[in-house]
Amino acid sequence: MFHPLMNDKLGDVFVGEWPKGESPIAADSCYFDQKVPVLARSDSGLELQRVSDTQMLVKISESVFEEFEEVATTELESEESATEQPKTRRAPLLGVHNDMHCWLRLNFSQGAPAWLTENAWQHSAEGQIAIFENMLLSAGMQIRLVGEYLSWLSDPLTNLCPRPVLQNKLSMLSENYSVGLVMLHCIDFHQINKKFGHEFGDNVIREIAQNLKEVTREGDILSRFGGALFGVGFPVNEKTDVASLAKKLQGILQQKQYLEGAINIAFDIGAAIVEYDEGIDKANERSSTLISRADQALKVAQQENQPSIITWQNDDFRLYQQQFNYLGGIFTADTITDYRNMLLLWDISSLIADKHDFSQLSQSVVQRLAQTFDFTCGGIIGGDDEAKHNFKYSIDDSDNAIELTTKDSAYLSEIKQMQKSVVETKKPSERYIGDAMILVLPLEIESQDCFFICGNAERFEVKHDTKVLLSGLTRQLGKALRRSRLEEELNRKLESQNEQLQNELAQLKVGLQVSSIIYRSDAMENLMKHTKRAAMTDTTVLVTGESGTGKERLINALHQMGNRSDKPFVIVDCGSIPETLIESELFGYVKGAFTGAQNTSSGKVLDANGGVLVLDEIGELPLNMQTKLLRFVQEKHFTPVGGNKLISVDVKIIAVTNRDLAHEVELGNFRKDLYYRLNVLTLHNPPLRDRADDIALLSTHFLNKFAQQFKVEKRSLSPQALQKMYQYSWPGNIRELENRLMQATLMCEGSVIEWELLNIEEQPQTPITSDNVRQVANHALNNQSSSVHSASDDIASTSRSLPENPTPAPIHAAEDNTLTFIHSEDCLAHLLEVFKQQLATAGQHPRFFNAPFGTWIEEELIIKTYLATDRKMRLTAARLSISQSTARRKVDKIIAETEHSPSERPQGWESISEALVPIATGQLFIANCVAKIKLVVLESILSTPVYSMAQAAEMLGVSEPTFYKLKKELESLSN
């Protein structure tokens, strides 16, 4: 500083840090030497002390401003303000204390002036001392302003310079030197915040900054970009090894411990250099390029699985590679430009998100760019559909994007030439033609499309940050274009698929009309969905179901809905052909193959070539014929009887049976390998009792049919008749329903059919007492017998000893033991309570800890029902809502297990036996009763403490997958 009144005797004034080795500070508490007198005046705030003949130390004190002194509040107000103010992660700025001090050191070339003495200082308020005093106070004010400005330019948490200041300093440094930049990022810093809290995270940031200050050189530029991202800029010479410098920096920082030794931190580092003679003319572009390169290198380092150091190399990196975040290059040292770029980025990102029509989107993007940059035309050029879609626009005087004018179209030929180079290199290209400047950028969507802007070279200046910004925006625009094309292609495919589905639906309707399958129940809905899928394949299909369920109509539907609907449809009834003729009937024979074979016969298989072959009642096929059929099913070729030439055919095989083939395999009546060959796709036609919702619909159909057939008035069912039909088990299924309604139509004299006209006999019941049923179960299961006899003998002898007309034991019996009518819900609820009590008493006993209670109850119900129906398997199956083959298999299994290994039941089992009596005797009919009782048992088990779901599955008597399936079904019913 200089002032003429000092007579040129004032040398230097240092503002900020003292030069090394010259600081006059002896201790933090007091800068003045206590032994040397101090020149001070209380009213001026100035204090001076002579350090030597040529040096003086000045302390300038400034009181705080008056508006900052009103900080006192009541205790209540302090508490309220503490709760109302939200917490912030930003480090607090240093507050203004009561007094603020700054220090000056004055160097005099020829010693201090004579008038600057203690007496003159104390008594003179005018002249030289007054002017000198005002000058010092002004210097103090300038120091404070400079300090405040520097604090605003620095990061408040670490006092390091922010990115704009770093970029500005690198620009100035690059004017004379090659410059380097190392960017460091703390790995998993968010985990530190999450584990310790943001306050400790801020402490870690401060410690990292302090460590950087300690290990870097004095002239290095330290910066914090934000978060846990730091940068170190420095001049570079031919001896500087940036990679070694980055490695040394990483090693030192990672050896340090943070938060007082609580944690260690790892760092990823990206390093880059911009050479002085690299060919980048402008200093701000050199600094932006340097930051972009270091950012790219850091991004690659962060993709590694361990802390890494990556140095930017020209052969390995490109400035505009898609995988790198282009945001790093759009920031400059100019805050106004940064704000403009960020606002433009936000606006165009919003347009891309909101606009779905790409034509409108491209026009809006070009128009928005024109509001920021001064150009005359822009848009998208190239691509296969350029003739179909026009995305090129001119900018009018109001900055609106309009259709490309003839004047601007003159640049298209030049733009197309530039497009070829841009597509090959995938780099932006700019060219000057007269006073016009053309910029072409790749969309980078693996197509020929490029984005172009053309404008006056004087008004449209393309800087480095502008290129980076436009490159990023055009990449996003390219993604939107690709999305638009994919949507167009998807819409075309959807239209084609919709047309195909309409055709398939029409074919399905025709097939259903032809097959005359009538239904509305969910069971049949699922069956028809599977039937449609099975019809569209050439895979072998196995159709199962009880007699009279409509299997023939189902196989007709398979033929009509399939791709062989116009091909042969041959049905072979395996049960009606004699065993000696079945081979020749299927495969044909040659002339003279056997006695009476006077001509050659092609056989049913060859007749069905190209179409569908139905093997009806395949369960009746003899074993020796099953072997030959297996070979045909596997290879699709055969040899006629008496022939020696293989004949190949193309047929779709549909096997039909009313037997349980799995059980037949166990009994040895059906080959296991043939069963697996046929059981590829299985369609099970449910019995009528499992599709009770279809009874009314089927009845209406049959009554209409018979009214037309017999030329009589259309009949209808009375509500009482329909209700009883719902309760009837229909052992003959749809065939029985059709016959009953035909008979009723002929016999009915009016228009309403009552239940009696259906001529359905009440299901025979063998009423027994609970004591006798318990006796039957005990004998059948041999639970309490000291010696094991044949279960069948026990069952037979016990059933013969039953009284002729005993009174059945009710679930809810009155005191006089008379039967009280109950509904099925009451029965199941009572069984639930009884079984819960059984579990409470017997479930904790070591012998019955994991007992299969579910299996025992099912066996109890089956054997009771079997004995109550006088061992009639058809009635047993109907009463239990299961197939006859399943009923037969389960009864045989129970008898066999009873003969070989009788199992003991827990005490109190009689109560469960009594609860099952109404179902076993037929007093109540519960559809799917075996399955519903299984759910009741499951609910009971889940209501008691179990150690695991595996134990619960074992108690239910099923596998774990089946247990979870039943559990899910129970939960859906509860909801």
DRENDREN-673764 format. One record per residue (C-alpha): x, y, z; residue in three letters. Coordinates in pm, whole numbers, plus 50000, padded with zeros to 5 digits. Each point is the difference from the previous one (the first is absolute). Example, Ala and Ser with C-alpha at 12.3 -4.5 7.8 and 13.67 -1.06 7.14 Angstrom:
! DRENDREN-673764
512304955050780ala 501375034449934ser 
//
This chain:
! DRENDREN-673764
500005000050000met 501195035549936phe 499095034550130his 501875032049910pro 500015013150357leu 502214970650099met 502845016449801asn 500604967649808asp 501164984050324lys 497174974250008leu 501174968149842gly 497664969349976asp 496684991350151val 499204962550009phe 496384989449989val 499144964050092gly 502604973950093glu 503475010850111trp 502974988949794pro 501704969550145lys 502475007950274gly 498865035850038glu 496864997150208ser 500095022850306pro 497494978250184ile 501484984950315ala 496844985550153ala 496334997149910asp 498935019750309ser 502085031249939cys 501855012849695tyr 501605030050172phe 503164996750199asp 499045007850358gln 503375015950071lys 499725026549728val 497655029850044pro 496985002149775val 498755031649835leu 496234999950043ala 497025023250000arg 496754987550142ser 497805019449761asp 501674988749676ser 500294962450038gly 503665001149890leu 502984986050190glu 503625002049883leu 503174984250131gln 503545005949880arg 501574966749907val 503255015149880ser 501305032749861asp 498514991549660thr 496934979550095gln 496775006750185met 497124976350078leu 496485014549974val 496844985350156lys 496745013449862ile 496944992750215ser 496475003849869glu 496844997350208ser 497144979049867val 497165017349827phe 497055009450214glu 497484978049819glu 502034968750093phe 499965008050370glu 496294992150049glu 500454962750040val 498794995950357ala 496744980650036thr 498094984950284thr 500614964150092glu 496544990249870leu 500615017449667glu 503334982249970ser 498374966250051glu 497275008349749glu 502495011849740ser 502104969150058ala 497064977549921thr 498745020349706glu 503285003949815gln 500684970249772pro 503384983450020lys 502375006549712thr 503034980949875arg 501705032149887arg 502825011250233ala 499075032050189pro 501775032249895leu 502185016450264leu 497945024850193gly 501115036050074val 501385003350352his 499715030750222asn 503335013149867asp 501664991749673met 503785004249961his 502355001049705cys 503765004949998trp 502385019949781leu 503774999649993arg 501545032849882leu 503514999049854asn 501895033249979phe 502985001949771ser 501745027350206gln 498434995650342gly 496775012150148ala 499215037549961pro 500675023250294ala 496395010250040trp 498974963850059leu 500965000950371thr 498104991850314glu 499445036550100asn 498915010949656ala 497684970049968trp 498325006350334gln 499375037349966his 499665007949631ser 496704995149824ala 500695020249687glu 502515002349725gly 502154971149898gln 498924976850282ile 496295005049924ala 500554992749631ile 502184969750086phe 497314987650239glu 497285002649733asn 502254981949754met 500544971150243leu 496284997450072leu 499344999449627ser 502614972949961ala 498284979950273gly 496675003349820met 501564988249675gln 501534970150178ile 496614990650144arg 498305003349659leu 502694979049837val 499614973950273gly 496234998949960glu 500354997049621tyr 502464971450037leu 497674982650247ser 497155002449747trp 502244985149729leu 501124971150218ser 498194968550101asp 498425007850342pro 500724965450135leu 503684996749903thr 501025035449893asn 501184984949671leu 499155017449675cys 496894988149813pro 499964987249645arg 499545033749820pro 503015014650182val 502054968749924leu 499085002649633gln 500915036849991asn 503364993650169lys 500754971049764leu 499205022849706ser 502505025750119met 502584973350075leu 499584984149655ser 500975032549826glu 503644993450087asn 500254963450105tyr 498724965349931ser 497534992350277val 498884968650176gly 497034990950214leu 499414971750244val 496404993350105met 499474979350316leu 496764984250114his 499414983850338cys 498564965249944ile 496684992250173asp 499905033750176phe 496214997150021his 500474970150231gln 501915022350242ile 497105024650008asn 497574971550041lys 501934983350282lys 501365029550197phe 497755028849892gly 500555030949789his 501865018750271glu 502724973650013phe 499954998649620gly 500785037249991asp 502874993950242asn 501414973949762val 499825025149714ile 501935025450209arg 502644973950090glu 500464990549634ile 500415036649907ala 502555005150279gln 501964969449888asn 500035013149644leu 501395033250119lys 502774982050186glu 501134977249716val 499725024149705thr 502395027149896arg 499575036950073glu 499175009549641gly 497484971649943asp 496365009549955ile 497704981150239leu 496294998149931ser 496914982450129arg 497494992749723phe 497304989650244gly 499214969750213gly 503144979050042ala 501535010649665leu 503255020150009phe 502385013449738gly 503695009450000val 501285021549712gly 503685006649934phe 502475011049731pro 501714972049810val 503504997149850asn 501724972549804glu 501114982950321lys 496554998550158thr 498524964850020asp 496315005350063val 499304963150060ala 502734997550267ser 498795032150160leu 496424986750014ala 501204966850143lys 502025017550270lys 497035022150085leu 497674970050024gln 502434980850219gly 500435028550250ile 496275007150027leu 499084963450042gln 502614995050273gln 498395027450206lys 497344991650255gln 496915021250035tyr 497555008450278leu 502744995450261glu 501064966449862gly 496484985849965ala 500094994049623ile 502294996949701asn 499005013649661ile 500774988949646ala 500175023249699phe 499474997149624asp 502145023949799ile 499835013349646gly 502905020249862ala 500525019549678ala 502345025049831ile 499505027349741val 503245008449823glu 500905036249936tyr 500534993649630asp 497044976149957glu 498215022949755gly 497185012650218ile 500065037349939asp 497835014250276lys 501004997550365ala 496464993350122asn 499694971049755glu 503284985550128arg 498745000550358ser 496614985349900ser 501724972749800thr 502294991950293leu 497074996850242ile 498054978949751ser 502944976349949arg 500594995650371ala 496284994250050asp 499984973149730gln 503004982850155ala 498345000950343leu 496804984749858lys 502034970549867val 501794996150333ala 496664999050181gln 498904970749782gln 502794978150137glu 499414976250290asn 502825014750209gln 501525034450061pro 501585009549670ser 501995027149827ile 499285007249633ile 502005024849792thr 498335014949695trp 501584988649674gln 499035013149660asn 499844965249846asp 497654986350265asp 497615028950054phe 497855022549788arg 498525032250126leu 496534991149879tyr 499774963650096gln 496424991750099gln 500854981950320gln 501485031350160phe 497885025950171asn 500045031449787tyr 498945022150293leu 503635003650101gly 500835020349689gly 497175025350000ile 501175019050306phe 502215030149951thr 501475027450217ala 497135022449887asp 497014995350229thr 497665016449747ile 501014975049732thr 499664971350247asp 496485011550091tyr 499095002749632arg 501304965049928asn 498234984450296met 496725017549914leu 500274988149640leu 500794964850115leu 496965000050231trp 497635013649736asp 501034975349729ile 499974970750244ser 496445009850093ser 499035001649632leu 501434965349938ile 498094986450300ala 496675016849913asp 499814998049620lys 499174965749856his 499615009949635asp 503565003149868phe 499095025049729ser 498685024150263gln 502934992150229leu 502675007549738ser 498295032649904gln 499755010750366ser 503664991350067val 501265019949701val 497795029350099gln 501274999050361arg 503634998949882leu 499335029949775ala 498925020050306gln 503494995050145thr 502304998349696phe 499765022849696asp 499704976849696phe 497844999349687thr 499064963049956cys 500384966450169gly 498584965250032gly 500714963749921ile 501424987749672ile 500574965249865gly 498434966750085gly 498044975249794asp 496675017250055asp 501155035349910glu 497565001549709ala 497174988850229lys 500805022650296his 501255035849970asn 501725013250314phe 501795030449848lys 498975035250099tyr 500805036649937ser 499865026950268ile 497885030749927asp 500415034950146asp 497964990250308ser 502274970050078asp 497284975849892asn 500934967349826ala 498264998049662ile 500334977349698glu 503435002349837leu 500085028749750thr 501454998549649thr 502815023450103lys 501134977850287asp 499644968549786ser 503085011349808ala 502184987550286tyr 498614964449994leu 502504986749745ser 502915011950215glu 498344986250315ile 499604965749834lys 503714999349918gln 500865008450360met 497534973350116gln 502094971849852lys 503085010750195ser 498015004650322val 498424965349976val 503394983749942glu 501905018250275thr 497025005250233lys 501425034550076lys 498505034549943pro 501145018449691ser 499855037249924glu 500645017649672arg 500005036249884tyr 498465008749662ile 500235037049929gly 498465017950293asp 498114968750110ala 501104974250258met 498584964449991ile 500184976650301leu 499054963149956val 499794976650301leu 499354962250011pro 496844986750166leu 501934968050087glu 497074976149956ile 501704976549751glu 498415017449702ser 500915026149739gln 498045027350178asp 501805031750109cys 498995033150154phe 501085031949824phe 499985037350077ile 500835027049747cys 500425036950080gly 501995031849939asn 503604994750113ala 500195034050168glu 496844995350209arg 500094962350055phe 503204993750197glu 500584963650099val 502164996950311lys 501224968450163his 497244999050261asp 497425006049724thr 501274969849806lys 499914978150307val 496515011850090leu 498634995249647leu 501654965849977ser 498254988750315gly 496655014549892leu 500194983949655thr 500734966350159arg 496805003450202gln 498165011149687leu 501384969349821gly 498644977550272lys 496605016449961ala 500164994149622leu 500904963550054arg 497154996750251arg 497595015549748ser 501064975549731arg 499724970750237leu 496495011450095glu 499035002049633glu 501384965249939glu 498254987050312leu 496705015549890asn 500314983149662arg 500674966850169lys 497095005250240leu 497665007849712glu 501164968549822ser 499654979450316gln 496585015050070asn 498864990349652glu 501384965250052gln 498264997150338leu 496725011049845gln 500344972549743asn 500874974750269glu 497035011650207leu 497714995149703ala 501434965149951gln 499584993150371leu 496355010649989lys 499444977549701val 501774971450178gly 497935004650315leu 496815001249799gln 500964968349820val 501034981950316ser 496885012750188ser 501785003450331ile 497745019250235ile 501385014250324tyr 500315029750230arg 501904985450297ser 503595009350079asp 501104963849977ala 498854997549638met 501385034549921glu 503474988750104asn 499564967349812leu 499105018049677met 503015023050033lys 502274969750025his 498094983349717thr 500675029249770lys 503734998950074arg 500114962349955ala 498115002849669ala 502635023149851met 502834974950053thr 500714965949852asp 500894985550340thr 498264968550123thr 497005008450221val 498514977650271leu 496305006750070val 498694985650328thr 496715001150181gly 497194978950131glu 497454984349768ser 497385024349878gly 502055031950054thr 500135009049630gly 503484988549903lys 498934994349641glu 498915036049961arg 503315011050149leu 502034980549744ile 497805014549724asn 500875034650132ala 503704990749993leu 499644990949634his 497905030049897gln 502195025950178met 503314985249882gly 501995005149683asn 498844965949871arg 496295008249999ser 499754993749625asp 501984967750021lys 498774964450079pro 498514993650343phe 500054962750082val 498664985150325ile 500984964850106val 498004984050284asp 502644978050161cys 497444984450238gly 497634986849733ser 502534983349770ile 500864963550078pro 503514994750124glu 500944978649701thr 498945026549748leu 501165032350162ile 503504999849845glu 498714995049648ser 497275025850061glu 502575025850102leu 502944992949770phe 498314981949716gly 501194968149832tyr 501314987649670val 498294975049781lys 500454964650132gly 501215011050342ala 497514976550168phe 497084978149911thr 497365020849833gly 502325028949909ala 499094999649632gln 500775036949948asn 502415025750144thr 498605023350271ser 501555033750077ser 498905001450366gly 498715028450215lys 503445015250062val 500735004749631leu 496465013149944asp 500755027750251ala 503275010249832asn 500305037950007gly 497125003350246gly 498964988550348val 499904964550136leu 497824994750309val 500644968850210leu 496814997650205asp 499924978450315glu 503734994649978ile 499964986150351gly 498314968449860glu 502924992949766leu 501694965950063pro 503555000650132leu 501514983049695asn 498435026349777met 501235027850225gln 503604990849909thr 499335004049628lys 498085032150057leu 502905013950204leu 502364995649706arg 497565017749770phe 499475029150243val 503785004750031gln 501044996649637glu 496795008749807lys 500534970649766his 498684964249995phe 500024967349807thr 496694985349880pro 499104964950109val 501764975749768gly 502115027649846gly 503705008150022asn 500065036449895lys 499935029150244leu 497355026249933ile 500465034850148ser 496985021650077val 499355035150129asp 497174998250249val 499035017650321lys 499074974150263ile 497195005950250ile 499614972750262ala 496704997850191val 499204979950313thr 497694999850299asn 502484980350209arg 502685012450236asp 503004989549792leu 502445008150281ala 498184975050221his 499854974949713glu 503795003249970val 500364991950371glu 497794969649956leu 502024988649697gly 497115003449757asn 501615027949798phe 503575005449884arg 501785027850183lys 502055010949696asp 496885002549784leu 498265019950273tyr 502835025550008tyr 499995002149620arg 496295007749995leu 499955022650307asn 501655030149834val 497015023250008leu 497104988650218thr 496475013749979leu 497804987850283his 496285003849932asn 498465007250342pro 496944980750115pro 496685018250013leu 500095001950380arg 503175021049973asp 498385024249756arg 496675005350172ala 499795035249855asp 499404984149658asp 496974979050103ile 497435027349935ala 501625009949669leu 500254964049881leu 496424993250108ser 498725029449797thr 501954988149698his 498644964550023phe 496425011250061leu 500145022549690asn 501504971849802lys 497354975150103phe 497175024749944ala 501125003749638gln 500714963049961gln 496634987950131phe 498005030149875lys 498665008250345val 499725031450208glu 503225011850156lys 500304987750357arg 501695016150300ser 501164987550339leu 498345010150323ser 502245017450259pro 499614970450236gln 501054975549728ala 502995021449905leu 501065002850364gln 499934962250045lys 501884995749675met 502795021450145tyr 500144976850303gln 499984968049798tyr 503414984149928ser 499234990149636trp 502064968349984pro 499104996749631gly 501085036149937asn 498675018749692ile 498734968549834arg 497814992850303glu 498785036150006leu 499084998449632glu 498114967350041asn 498125012250309arg 498925031849823leu 498954981149686met 497824977050210gln 498555029650192ala 499225018749677thr 498044970549865leu 498184993450328met 499215035850099cys 496435010649925glu 500545036750085gly 502775025049939ser 501824995950332val 502004969150089ile 499974990050366glu 502634979350178trp 497864968649997glu 499834999549619leu 503774996849981leu 499554965150149asn 503215002850203ile 500134975950287glu 501255013950326glu 503604990050054gln 500004967950205pro 501225005150350gln 500874975050267thr 499245019150320pro 502114988550288ile 500645012550349thr 503155017250095ser 500914971050227asp 499634975049718asn 501945021749757val 502755003550256arg 499934962450043gln 500264996049623val 502975023949979ala 501694983050294asn 499624965949844his 501005012449656ala 503065018250123leu 500744973850266asn 500875027650248asn 498994983250322gln 500264963349909ser 502634979550165ser 500324977449697ser 499945011549640val 497334984449777his 499115006249638ser 498555034749967ala 497534988549737ser 498704972950233asp 499645024950284asp 498175024349776ile 497684973449868ala 499234984750337ser 499475033550162thr 497745013249730ser 497844968550023arg 499575005950372ser 498545034949954leu 496415005050112pro 497425003149726glu 498845035950061asn 502145016450266pro 499805036850080thr 502975019849864pro 502025019550253ala 499585037349947pro 502755025750032ile 497855022950211his 497844975650194ala 497305010650238ala 499744985650347glu 497604973149873asp 502574989549736asn 497705009949714thr 501595011749676leu 500205037549945thr 500205011149631phe 503315016249910ile 501495016349692his 503334991149846ser 501575031450148glu 498904988750347asp 501494965849941cys 503375013849894leu 499995025550283ala 499294972650252his 502784978549853leu 502365029850030leu 499255004650371glu 500214962750073val 503334996549826phe 501395030650179lys 499164983450329gln 501634967849877gln 503205018949913leu 500005017450336ala 499904967050187thr 501884975849776ala 502175022849788gly 502535005650279gln 500324963250086his 503444987049891pro 498424970849816arg 497755022649792phe 502295030249974phe 500314998449620asn 497124975849936ala 498335002749654pro 496635011250134phe 498875011649655gly 500574965749848thr 498284982750292trp 496855021449969ile 499854994249625glu 500374962350048glu 497365000550275glu 497535017849770leu 500674977249702ile 499674967250190ile 496865011950181lys 498405010349670thr 501024967349834tyr 498404979450275leu 496945022750024ala 499274994749627thr 500204962150046asp 503364999849823arg 498565014649679lys 502935018149839met 497865021249769arg 497965014050288leu 503145004850210thr 501625020549726ala 496855020849941ala 499565007150369arg 503655010950037leu 500075019549670ser 502934979749864ile 500374976749703ser 499274963050037gln 503584990949914ser 501295023450270thr 497524986150252ala 500964964349912arg 503715007450028arg 499665017250338lys 497774972850148val 502404972649885asp 502905019250146lys 498305004450338ile 499154963050020ile 503524989949899ala 501635023150254glu 497624987750271thr 500964963949934glu 503745006450014his 500565028650242ser 497025011850202pro 500515034350153ser 498805011750337glu 497735030250029arg 500235024550293pro 497575000050285gln 496825019049923gly 500024991349629trp 496364989050038glu 498885036549992ser 501515004449652ile 498334967649885ser 496635012950119glu 500525033149816ala 500524981049672leu 496844978750033val 497545023449813pro 502305001449698ile 500734962849998ala 496334990450029thr 498895024749732gly 497885021350234gln 501975029449863leu 501505004149656phe 503055022649984ile 501485006049658ala 503734992649997asn 499694989350361cys 503424983050014val 501725031949885ala 497925022150232lys 500704977750301ile 503705001949913lys 499755038050024leu 498174997050334val 502824978550135val 502555024849869leu 498205028950172glu 500054980850326ser 503704992349971ile 500885036049924leu 498025011650303ser 502214979550231thr 503695006650075pro 502284981949753val 503775001849986tyr 500215003049622ser 497974997549682met 501724966749935ala 498474986350322gln 496605014049899ala 500254983149658ala 500884967150171glu 496985003150231met 497785006949698leu 501434969349826gly 501185018049685val 503275012049849ser 501225035250067glu 499185013149647pro 496464986250034thr 499775015050349phe 500885034949876tyr 497554996449713lys 497194990650241leu 501065027850238lys 499745025349717lys 496564986549907glu 498865002750364leu 501235036150018glu 498145009049681ser 496794985250142leu 500485019550322ser 500415032449808asn 
//
